[in-house]
Amino acid sequence: MKALLFPVCLGMVILALPVDHLSAQTRIVRVVTYNIEADIGVTNKQPAFTNITATAAEGPPLPGLIAPPTATNNFAAGGALEGIGEELLNGHAQPLDILALEETSSNPATVAPIVNGLNTFYGVAGMYSNSAYQATENGGDIGDGNGPNAMVYNTKTVQLLASVPIDPPGGTSQLGGVSSGDSGEYREVMRYQFAPAGVATNAGNVFYVYVSHYKSGSSSTANNTNSRAGEAFIIRSNMMTTLPPTARILHVGDFNTGLASEKMFVTLTAPGTNQLIDPLNPAASLTTNFDGSAVPANLTEEDTYLEYRDDYQMMTTNVYQAAVGGLALIPGTYHPFGNNGTTAYETSVNSGADTALNSRLVTNGPVFISAAQLLVDLTGASDHLPIVADYTIPLPAPVISSVSRAGSNLVVSLANCATNGSLTLLLGTNLAQPFTNWTALATGTATSGSLAFTATNALSTANPGGFFIFQEK
């Protein structure tokens, strides 16, 4: 939203319009990481859904993920992923933009149905797409939680520039635990390069998302901790040697431990080039243990028996500190979707006591999905909860190239817009009013960086004066 205004006299009407070129513009990007457990069946999931076969891996569509778990083909009703787009974070809600997935089975079997379900729900063909790269997992076995990492993204808000596998020395043949003489990286780590959609890429708007599914297992077993440390070493080394020292980086996924004393955390958060920050432990205290009842609001697994924090979004210091000029975390938005601490330790998020989503949802799609339904969806979709956070990314500032009057219509032309970006012209009579109370006069989509608005009857005698402002959609 633009806030800098200047007066324009058109006949007898005094208007105020935004000088977009003089104020910074940003786009909010909603990032989600989710272990969807698509490759191992529903043994740990909500048992009340009688249409789910608990002895076999699910075929698409996944119950609760993109449709209700008891009506898995009803994409118009939505599921957990669409519900994430309804949640208000700092007063803002929007459909997810980046969805990092763990435990998929394959792009055709798992990822494509997710893309199709999201596109069907929002009614926009091609709104969502996915990385074509199919990651590799240890031994090709996807029947026991070894399924590959994957990526889904909103093409209207971000553009995927590259999908790069981050393999151990020796390649995918070295995927496996350190006890077998391998690297410790079990599932092929993926690095995705993004930039805002509709604008030219530059050093300031590019960012990277590393997606991992670290080896599972107790921290009391050396092979588990050493395997996780081995993967962290490969990732941090790649960040330090192949990316600029000021790169904006997210490292997300299922880390399979909440114990900060592990060597994995030490490696990822060690000071130096592209140091990572855990938003829940920014000081990198090695005595912090998130696996337990002391911090129930941070637990992500199992959603029917909450006791572990396994899922993360870590980020480089410039992202966490919201350094000007690139991807920046919006404070207060990082959280597990569906858990704000009102669910007791070792109980299910699908309980009457869970108020995590109450009064935080808005209709941001064709239908409204209630908090109660979303909690049911979550326990049907996976035994993990997704981690959600909002970030800002800078965009070029549009420039008003002309303002004119055509009878009672107001005509405004803009340049330097994000291609395919959608803007709405709002009318208000009081600058102190929330913008939600302003009247939408016209909406347009920029082509080749330009956009022209015609606001019908905006200058009629019914509107003797007012303020106009543009809102990006």
C-alpha positions in Angstrom: 0.0 0.0 0.0 1.3 3.5 -0.9 0.9 6.3 1.6 2.6 9.3 0.0 -0.1 11.6 -1.7 -0.1 14.8 -3.7 -3.0 17.0 -4.7 -4.3 17.2 -8.3 -6.9 19.6 -9.4 -9.3 18.3 -12.1 -12.0 20.9 -12.8 -13.7 21.6 -9.4 -12.5 18.4 -7.8 -9.4 18.3 -5.5 -7.9 14.8 -5.4 -5.0 13.2 -3.7 -3.0 10.4 -5.5 0.0 8.3 -4.4 3.4 9.2 -5.7 4.5 5.6 -6.0 7.9 6.3 -7.3 8.8 8.1 -4.1 7.8 5.3 -1.7 9.2 1.8 -1.3 7.1 -1.1 -2.4 7.2 -4.6 -1.0 5.4 -7.9 -1.6 4.6 -10.3 1.2 5.6 -13.9 0.6 4.0 -16.6 2.7 6.4 -19.6 3.1 5.4 -23.0 4.3 7.4 -26.1 5.1 5.4 -29.3 5.5 6.3 -33.0 6.0 3.2 -34.4 4.4 4.1 -38.1 5.0 2.7 -39.0 1.6 4.9 -42.1 1.3 4.2 -44.1 4.4 0.4 -44.3 4.8 -1.8 -43.1 7.6 -0.8 -45.3 10.6 -0.2 -42.2 12.8 -3.1 -40.2 11.4 -6.6 -39.6 12.6 -8.2 -43.1 12.8 -11.8 -41.9 12.7 -11.7 -41.3 8.9 -13.0 -44.7 7.8 -12.5 -44.0 4.1 -8.7 -44.0 4.6 -6.8 -47.3 4.3 -4.4 -47.3 7.2 -2.3 -50.2 5.9 -1.0 -48.6 2.7 0.4 -45.4 1.4 -2.3 -43.0 0.3 -2.8 -42.3 -3.4 -3.7 -38.8 -4.4 -5.4 -36.7 -3.3 -4.0 -36.8 0.2 -6.7 -36.7 2.9 -7.1 -33.3 4.5 -4.3 -31.6 2.6 -6.2 -30.0 -0.3 -9.7 -31.2 0.5 -11.6 -32.5 3.6 -10.3 -35.9 4.7 -13.7 -37.5 4.3 -14.3 -36.0 0.9 -10.8 -36.1 -0.7 -12.0 -35.1 -4.2 -13.9 -32.0 -3.1 -11.1 -29.6 -4.0 -13.6 -26.7 -3.9 -14.0 -27.1 -0.1 -10.2 -26.8 0.4 -8.0 -28.4 3.1 -5.1 -27.5 5.3 -3.0 -25.8 2.6 -5.9 -23.5 1.5 -6.6 -22.8 5.2 -3.1 -21.5 5.7 -4.1 -18.8 3.2 -6.9 -17.8 5.5 -4.8 -17.2 8.6 -4.3 -13.6 9.7 -0.6 -12.9 10.6 0.0 -9.4 11.8 -3.5 -8.6 10.4 -2.7 -10.0 7.0 -3.9 -13.1 5.1 -3.0 -14.4 1.7 -2.6 -17.8 -0.2 0.7 -19.5 0.4 3.5 -18.6 -2.0 6.2 -21.2 -1.4 5.4 -24.7 -0.2 8.5 -26.9 0.6 7.5 -30.5 0.9 9.1 -33.5 2.6 8.1 -37.2 2.3 6.5 -36.9 -1.1 6.3 -40.1 -3.2 6.9 -38.5 -6.7 6.0 -35.4 -8.6 3.3 -37.1 -10.7 1.8 -39.1 -7.8 2.0 -36.5 -4.9 3.0 -33.0 -6.1 0.9 -32.7 -9.2 -2.4 -33.4 -7.4 -1.4 -30.7 -4.8 -0.9 -28.2 -7.6 -4.1 -29.2 -9.3 -6.1 -29.0 -6.1 -4.8 -25.5 -5.2 -5.5 -24.3 -8.8 -9.0 -25.7 -8.6 -9.7 -24.1 -5.2 -8.7 -20.6 -6.3 -10.1 -21.0 -9.8 -7.0 -19.7 -11.5 -5.4 -21.9 -14.1 -1.6 -22.0 -13.7 -1.6 -20.1 -10.4 0.4 -22.8 -8.8 3.2 -24.9 -10.3 6.0 -27.1 -9.0 9.7 -27.7 -9.6 10.2 -30.3 -12.3 13.2 -31.7 -10.6 12.6 -35.0 -8.9 14.9 -35.4 -5.9 16.6 -38.7 -5.1 16.4 -40.6 -1.8 18.6 -43.3 -0.3 18.2 -46.6 -2.1 15.1 -45.4 -4.0 12.8 -46.7 -1.2 9.9 -44.4 -0.6 7.9 -46.7 1.6 9.3 -45.8 5.0 9.6 -42.0 5.2 12.4 -41.8 2.7 10.4 -39.9 0.0 12.0 -37.0 -1.8 11.8 -33.3 -1.0 9.8 -31.2 -3.5 8.6 -27.6 -4.2 5.3 -26.0 -5.1 5.0 -22.3 -5.6 2.6 -19.5 -6.6 3.6 -18.3 -10.1 1.7 -15.1 -9.6 3.9 -13.9 -6.8 7.3 -15.7 -7.2 9.3 -17.1 -10.1 11.5 -20.2 -9.7 14.9 -19.5 -11.3 16.7 -22.8 -10.5 16.3 -26.2 -8.8 19.8 -27.4 -7.7 20.5 -30.7 -5.9 23.0 -30.4 -3.1 24.6 -33.8 -3.1 27.4 -35.1 -0.9 30.9 -35.6 -2.4 30.6 -38.7 -4.6 27.1 -37.9 -5.6 23.8 -39.6 -4.7 25.7 -42.9 -4.2 26.8 -41.5 -0.9 23.3 -40.8 0.4 23.0 -42.7 3.7 24.0 -42.8 7.3 27.6 -42.3 8.6 27.6 -45.7 10.2 27.6 -47.2 6.7 30.5 -45.0 5.7 28.3 -42.5 3.8 27.8 -38.8 4.1 24.9 -38.7 6.6 22.7 -37.0 4.0 19.8 -39.4 3.6 17.5 -37.6 1.2 18.8 -35.4 -1.5 18.9 -31.8 -0.3 17.4 -29.3 -2.7 18.2 -25.7 -3.2 15.6 -23.6 -5.0 16.4 -20.1 -6.3 13.5 -17.6 -6.3 12.7 -14.0 -7.2 9.5 -12.0 -7.2 7.3 -12.7 -10.2 6.9 -10.1 -12.9 10.1 -8.1 -12.4 13.6 -8.3 -13.6 15.9 -10.3 -11.2 18.8 -8.6 -9.4 21.1 -9.2 -6.5 18.6 -7.6 -4.1 15.5 -9.6 -4.9 16.9 -13.1 -5.4 16.7 -15.6 -2.5 17.4 -19.3 -1.9 15.4 -22.0 -0.1 17.3 -25.2 1.0 14.9 -28.1 1.7 16.0 -30.9 4.0 14.7 -34.0 5.7 17.4 -35.0 8.1 17.8 -38.5 9.5 15.3 -39.4 12.1 16.1 -41.1 15.4 16.9 -40.4 19.0 19.7 -38.0 20.0 21.1 -40.7 22.3 22.3 -42.6 19.2 25.5 -41.5 17.7 24.7 -42.5 14.2 21.6 -40.3 14.2 23.3 -37.2 15.5 26.4 -37.7 13.4 24.2 -38.3 10.3 22.3 -35.0 10.9 25.6 -33.2 11.5 27.0 -34.6 8.2 24.1 -33.2 6.3 24.4 -29.8 8.0 28.1 -29.7 7.1 27.3 -30.3 3.4 24.6 -27.6 3.4 26.6 -24.9 5.3 29.6 -25.6 3.1 27.5 -25.2 0.0 26.1 -21.9 1.3 29.6 -20.6 2.1 31.4 -21.7 -1.1 28.7 -21.3 -3.9 26.6 -18.4 -2.9 27.4 -14.7 -2.3 28.3 -13.8 1.3 25.3 -11.6 1.5 22.8 -14.1 0.1 19.3 -14.2 1.5 18.8 -17.8 2.5 16.1 -20.0 4.1 16.9 -23.5 5.3 13.6 -25.3 5.9 12.3 -28.8 6.4 12.0 -31.7 8.9 15.2 -31.5 11.1 14.1 -34.4 13.2 15.2 -33.0 16.6 14.5 -30.1 18.9 17.8 -30.4 20.8 20.0 -27.4 20.2 23.1 -29.0 21.6 23.4 -31.3 18.5 26.3 -30.8 16.2 23.8 -30.1 13.4 22.7 -26.9 15.2 26.2 -25.8 16.0 27.2 -26.2 12.3 24.2 -24.3 10.9 24.3 -21.4 13.4 28.1 -21.0 13.8 29.3 -17.4 13.1 30.6 -16.7 9.7 29.5 -16.4 6.1 25.8 -17.0 5.7 25.2 -17.9 9.3 21.8 -19.3 10.0 19.4 -18.1 12.8 16.7 -20.2 14.4 13.9 -17.6 15.1 12.9 -19.6 18.3 16.5 -19.6 19.5 18.2 -16.6 17.9 21.1 -16.5 20.5 21.9 -20.2 19.5 21.8 -21.3 23.1 23.1 -24.9 23.1 21.2 -25.8 26.3 17.8 -25.2 24.7 15.6 -28.3 24.2 12.3 -27.9 22.4 11.3 -31.5 22.7 9.1 -31.4 25.7 6.1 -29.8 27.4 7.9 -26.6 28.4 7.3 -25.0 25.0 4.1 -26.6 23.7 3.5 -23.7 21.2 6.6 -24.7 19.3 5.9 -28.4 18.8 5.1 -29.8 15.4 4.9 -33.6 15.8 2.9 -35.6 16.2 -0.2 -33.5 15.7 -2.3 -36.2 17.4 0.2 -36.5 20.2 2.3 -33.3 20.4 5.7 -33.9 21.9 8.5 -32.9 19.4 9.7 -29.9 17.6 11.0 -31.4 14.3 10.1 -28.8 11.7 12.0 -25.5 11.0 12.5 -22.4 9.0 16.0 -21.2 9.7 17.3 -18.1 7.9 20.5 -16.0 7.4 21.0 -13.1 9.7 20.1 -10.5 7.1 16.7 -12.2 6.6 16.0 -12.5 10.4 17.1 -9.0 11.1 15.1 -7.6 8.2 18.1 -5.9 6.7 17.0 -3.5 4.0 17.2 -4.6 0.4 16.0 -8.2 0.2 13.9 -11.0 1.7 13.1 -10.1 5.3 11.2 -12.0 8.0 8.1 -10.2 9.3 8.4 -10.4 13.1 5.7 -12.4 14.9 4.7 -14.5 11.9 6.8 -17.6 12.5 4.7 -20.4 14.0 3.4 -24.0 13.6 0.0 -23.8 11.9 -2.7 -25.1 14.3 -0.7 -24.9 17.5 -0.4 -21.8 19.6 0.1 -23.6 22.9 -3.5 -24.1 23.8 -3.1 -27.8 23.0 -1.7 -29.6 26.0 1.5 -31.6 25.7 1.0 -35.1 24.3 -2.6 -34.4 23.1 -4.1 -33.8 19.7 -4.5 -30.4 17.9 -8.0 -31.6 17.0 -9.5 -31.0 20.4 -12.0 -28.6 21.7 -9.3 -26.9 23.8 -7.3 -25.8 20.8 -8.0 -22.2 20.1 -4.9 -21.7 17.8 -7.0 -20.6 14.8 -10.0 -19.0 16.5 -10.5 -15.4 15.5 -7.5 -15.6 13.1 -9.2 -16.7 9.9 -10.8 -14.8 7.1 -12.3 -15.8 3.8 -9.4 -15.5 1.5 -10.6 -17.8 -1.2 -13.9 -19.0 -2.7 -15.1 -20.5 0.6 -14.3 -20.0 4.3 -12.8 -23.0 6.1 -13.5 -23.0 9.8 -11.0 -23.5 12.5 -12.6 -26.7 13.6 -12.5 -28.1 10.1 -8.8 -27.1 9.6 -7.8 -28.9 12.8 -9.5 -32.0 11.4 -7.8 -31.5 8.1 -4.4 -31.2 9.8 -4.8 -34.5 11.7 -5.8 -36.2 8.5 -3.1 -34.7 6.2 0.0 -35.7 8.2 1.4 -36.4 11.6 3.4 -33.2 11.3 2.2 -29.6 11.5 3.4 -27.1 8.9 5.6 -24.2 9.8 4.4 -20.9 8.4 6.1 -17.5 8.2 5.6 -14.3 6.2 8.4 -12.4 4.6 8.7 -9.2 2.6 10.6 -8.8 -0.7 11.3 -5.5 -2.4 9.6 -4.6 -5.7 10.2 -1.7 -8.1 8.0 1.3 -7.3 5.4 2.1 -9.9 5.3 5.6 -11.4 2.2 7.6 -12.2 2.8 8.5 -15.8 -0.5 10.4 -16.3 -3.7 11.5 -14.7 -6.7 12.8 -16.7 -10.4 13.2 -16.7 -12.9 11.8 -19.1 -16.3 13.2 -18.2 -16.9 11.9 -14.7 -14.3 9.2 -15.0 -10.8 9.3 -13.6 -8.1 7.9 -15.8 -4.7 7.0 -14.3 -1.8 5.4 -16.1 1.1 3.7 -14.3 4.5 2.6 -15.5 7.3 0.5 -13.9 4.8 -2.0 -12.6 5.4 -5.7 -12.0 4.3 -7.6 -15.1 1.1 -9.5 -14.3 0.9 -7.7 -11.0 -2.6 -6.7 -9.9 -3.4 -3.3 -8.5 -6.7 -1.9 -7.1 -7.5 1.8 -7.0 -9.2 2.7 -3.7 -11.3 5.8 -2.8 -11.5 7.1 0.7 -12.9 10.3 2.3 -10.8 10.2 5.5 -7.1 9.3 5.6 -7.5 8.1 9.2 -9.9 5.3 8.0 -8.5 1.7 7.7 -8.0 0.9 4.1 -10.4 -2.0 4.5 -13.1 0.7 4.7 -12.1 2.4 1.5 -14.1 1.8 -1.7 -12.5 -0.2 -4.6 -13.1 1.6 -7.8 -11.1 -0.3 -10.4 -8.7 -3.3 -10.6 -6.2 -4.0 -13.3 -3.3 -6.3 -14.2 -0.1 -4.8 -15.6 1.2 -5.9 -19.0 4.8 -5.2 -20.0 5.1 -3.1 -16.9 2.3 -0.7 -17.7 -1.2 -0.3 -16.4 -4.1 2.1 -17.1 -7.1 2.5 -14.8 -10.5 4.0 -15.6 -12.5 4.6 -12.5 -16.1 5.1 -13.6 -17.9 8.0 -12.1 -15.1 8.6 -9.6 -15.4 12.4 -10.3 -19.1 12.7 -10.2 -20.9 15.2 -7.9 -21.5 12.2 -5.6 -17.8 12.3 -4.9 -17.0 16.0 -4.3 -13.5 15.2 -3.0 -11.5 12.3 -1.8 -8.3 10.4 -1.5 -7.1 7.8 -3.9 -4.5 5.1 -3.3 -3.3 1.9 -4.9 -3.3 -1.5 -3.3 -1.3 -4.5 -4.7 -3.2 -7.7 -4.7 
